């Protein structure tokens, strides 16, 4: 029998956030979501809006409890090499605020979407995301860090032309690890993996890379169900 969880989501009006909230609500969980007043109406029906500033913990830390899990999805949209200042001003600052609020609210499990690493490109983005991961690790919170590279979905489909190239490099011993680590995942796989992570809390500090995102998504998307979820969580 699945436990009903209280989940707090920051970044709930975005590309991943809206879809994840809908999935969690469909699965019977209670969801509160941080949003600015101007964007709160974009939250899916059924989520409780918490008005605040993701960069300032004091504006929402009092509304995190009684959440079991904090899912942090805030970040600069459309990352590019010239956005390092924005990465530090938004991505890093928001993680620091989220961790502070999660600890104040007694959260048991922190979930964060980072980025696949190491990688030969997007050095500044990866550096800041690594710093974000370090903030979470140093917080003492039990945490799950998901590391996708590129998430295919509506408005995010151009890399699909690279699929044959990925397949080729995954066959070569010297490029297999990189091609797999930096592989593509779909938005459905990402949402399924996030839902799995929420419902199977980490007992320490857990990293879920692209192969594990695909594996947990396969379980969640109908190839084994909740029993299989428990089996993989136990490993």
VMD Tcl script that draws the C-alpha trace (Angstrom):
set ca {
  {0.00 0.00 0.00}
  {1.43 3.37 -1.04}
  {1.90 6.05 1.64}
  {0.28 9.42 1.01}
  {2.95 12.10 1.20}
  {3.01 15.83 1.84}
  {5.22 17.35 -0.88}
  {6.51 20.91 -1.17}
  {7.60 21.97 -4.67}
  {9.61 25.06 -5.63}
  {9.59 25.81 -9.34}
  {6.11 24.36 -9.70}
  {5.01 26.61 -12.57}
  {7.78 25.53 -14.94}
  {8.38 22.93 -17.64}
  {8.98 20.08 -15.19}
  {7.12 21.45 -12.17}
  {3.61 21.63 -13.61}
  {3.82 18.08 -14.94}
  {5.27 16.68 -11.73}
  {2.62 18.32 -9.57}
  {-0.13 16.85 -11.73}
  {1.45 13.40 -11.46}
  {1.79 13.61 -7.68}
  {-1.80 14.79 -7.29}
  {-3.00 11.97 -9.54}
  {-1.20 9.53 -7.24}
  {-3.03 10.91 -4.22}
  {-0.31 13.04 -2.64}
  {-0.83 16.48 -1.12}
  {1.19 19.21 -2.86}
  {2.07 22.73 -1.79}
  {3.95 24.80 -4.35}
  {5.98 27.96 -4.05}
  {5.06 30.63 -6.58}
  {5.21 34.36 -7.10}
  {1.86 36.13 -6.97}
  {2.04 36.85 -10.71}
  {2.45 33.18 -11.63}
  {0.44 31.34 -8.95}
  {-2.51 30.93 -11.30}
  {-0.32 28.66 -13.48}
  {-0.12 26.03 -10.75}
  {-2.14 22.89 -11.50}
  {-5.57 22.69 -9.90}
  {-5.38 20.91 -6.58}
  {-2.01 22.27 -5.49}
  {-1.88 24.72 -2.58}
  {-0.12 27.92 -3.60}
  {2.51 29.32 -1.24}
  {3.37 32.86 -2.26}
  {7.01 33.79 -1.82}
  {10.40 34.44 -3.37}
  {12.48 31.34 -4.14}
  {15.65 33.36 -3.50}
  {14.62 34.42 0.01}
  {14.02 31.60 2.48}
  {12.26 33.81 5.02}
  {9.39 34.44 2.57}
  {8.29 30.79 2.57}
  {10.13 28.73 5.21}
  {7.20 29.00 7.59}
  {4.94 27.30 5.05}
  {7.07 24.24 4.24}
  {5.86 22.10 7.16}
  {4.31 19.54 7.35}
  {5.96 18.43 4.10}
  {7.77 15.08 4.09}
  {9.61 15.91 0.86}
  {10.92 19.12 -0.69}
  {11.36 19.05 -4.50}
  {13.50 21.90 -5.82}
  {13.14 22.73 -9.53}
  {14.09 26.42 -9.68}
  {16.76 27.35 -12.20}
  {17.65 29.58 -15.12}
  {15.69 28.59 -18.21}
  {17.52 27.72 -21.43}
  {21.04 27.47 -19.92}
  {23.84 28.92 -22.04}
  {27.60 29.44 -21.49}
  {27.21 33.21 -21.12}
  {24.72 32.95 -18.23}
  {27.14 32.20 -15.39}
  {26.06 35.28 -13.42}
  {22.43 34.18 -13.69}
  {23.30 30.63 -12.62}
  {24.85 31.98 -9.43}
  {22.14 34.57 -8.83}
  {19.26 32.14 -9.37}
  {20.29 28.47 -9.30}
  {22.78 28.66 -6.44}
  {20.91 31.28 -4.43}
  {17.65 29.38 -4.71}
  {19.23 26.10 -3.57}
  {20.67 27.82 -0.51}
  {17.24 29.28 0.28}
  {15.49 25.95 -0.33}
  {17.88 24.02 1.93}
  {17.45 26.59 4.69}
  {13.66 26.39 4.40}
  {13.65 22.59 4.20}
  {15.73 22.25 7.36}
  {13.55 24.78 9.18}
  {10.45 22.86 8.11}
  {11.71 19.48 9.30}
  {11.73 17.96 5.81}
  {12.85 14.33 5.72}
  {13.86 14.12 2.04}
  {15.18 16.72 -0.41}
  {14.93 16.12 -4.17}
  {16.92 18.21 -6.64}
  {17.24 18.17 -10.43}
  {20.88 18.91 -11.24}
  {22.72 18.13 -14.49}
  {24.82 15.26 -15.83}
  {28.49 15.65 -15.04}
  {31.30 15.75 -15.96}
  {30.74 16.99 -19.51}
  {32.94 18.66 -22.16}
  {30.64 21.67 -22.58}
  {28.59 24.09 -20.43}
  {31.42 24.33 -17.90}
  {30.03 27.26 -15.91}
  {26.57 25.69 -15.67}
  {27.98 22.38 -14.48}
  {30.26 24.12 -11.98}
  {27.36 25.99 -10.38}
  {25.19 22.88 -10.32}
  {28.04 20.99 -8.63}
  {28.19 23.76 -6.03}
  {24.42 23.40 -5.56}
  {24.87 19.68 -4.95}
  {27.60 20.42 -2.41}
  {25.26 22.76 -0.50}
  {22.70 19.97 -0.28}
  {25.30 17.38 0.77}
  {26.65 19.68 3.48}
  {23.16 20.35 4.84}
  {22.81 16.91 6.36}
  {19.46 16.39 4.64}
  {18.70 13.00 3.14}
  {18.62 13.76 -0.56}
  {18.10 12.48 -4.06}
  {19.94 14.29 -6.85}
  {18.77 13.56 -10.40}
  {21.28 14.29 -13.16}
  {19.69 14.48 -16.62}
  {21.53 16.08 -19.53}
  {18.77 17.18 -21.90}
  {15.04 16.55 -21.40}
  {13.07 16.08 -24.60}
  {9.52 17.43 -24.65}
  {7.25 20.13 -26.09}
  {9.46 23.00 -27.24}
  {12.57 20.96 -26.37}
  {12.88 18.51 -29.24}
  {15.79 19.57 -31.44}
  {18.32 17.09 -29.94}
  {16.18 14.17 -31.16}
  {18.21 14.40 -34.39}
  {21.23 13.29 -32.34}
  {19.67 9.97 -31.28}
  {21.43 7.93 -34.02}
  {24.75 9.53 -33.07}
  {24.21 8.67 -29.41}
  {23.39 5.09 -30.41}
  {26.62 4.86 -32.38}
  {28.84 6.18 -29.58}
  {27.14 3.92 -27.02}
  {28.46 0.97 -29.03}
  {32.10 2.10 -28.80}
  {33.97 1.11 -25.65}
  {35.91 4.38 -25.36}
  {32.83 6.61 -25.68}
  {30.15 4.40 -24.12}
  {30.29 5.86 -20.62}
  {30.10 9.48 -21.80}
  {27.36 8.79 -24.34}
  {25.30 7.03 -21.68}
  {25.91 9.59 -18.94}
  {25.04 12.47 -21.30}
  {22.15 10.64 -22.95}
  {18.72 12.10 -23.66}
  {15.63 11.46 -21.57}
  {12.03 12.38 -22.33}
  {9.87 14.60 -20.16}
  {7.69 11.57 -19.38}
  {10.74 9.63 -18.21}
  {11.85 12.56 -16.07}
  {8.47 12.99 -14.41}
  {8.21 9.26 -13.78}
  {11.70 9.19 -12.25}
  {10.91 12.17 -10.03}
  {7.68 10.57 -8.85}
  {9.61 7.40 -8.10}
  {12.20 9.38 -6.12}
  {9.52 11.14 -4.09}
  {7.78 7.88 -3.24}
  {11.02 6.02 -2.48}
  {12.96 8.41 -0.23}
  {16.72 8.17 -0.01}
  {18.25 6.87 3.20}
  {21.35 9.00 2.66}
  {22.68 10.94 -0.33}
  {21.55 9.33 -3.60}
  {22.60 10.24 -7.16}
  {20.33 9.19 -10.04}
  {22.08 9.53 -13.40}
  {20.63 9.10 -16.89}
  {20.66 5.25 -16.91}
  {18.94 5.19 -13.50}
  {16.43 7.84 -14.60}
  {15.51 5.58 -17.51}
  {15.35 2.50 -15.28}
  {13.16 4.04 -12.59}
  {10.94 5.57 -15.29}
  {10.51 2.17 -16.94}
  {9.27 0.78 -13.64}
  {6.93 3.69 -13.05}
  {5.57 3.71 -16.61}
  {4.00 0.31 -16.30}
  {6.71 -2.34 -16.35}
  {6.48 -3.63 -12.83}
  {4.53 -1.17 -10.72}
  {4.90 -0.46 -7.04}
  {6.34 -3.87 -6.11}
  {9.26 -3.29 -8.47}
  {9.67 0.22 -7.06}
  {10.17 -1.24 -3.61}
  {12.65 -3.79 -4.92}
  {14.89 -1.20 -6.58}
  {14.59 1.13 -3.58}
  {15.89 -1.64 -1.33}
  {19.11 -2.04 -3.33}
}
mol new
graphics top color blue
foreach p $ca { graphics top sphere $p radius 0.5 }
foreach p [lrange $ca 0 end-1] q [lrange $ca 1 end] { graphics top cylinder $p $q radius 0.2 }
display resetview
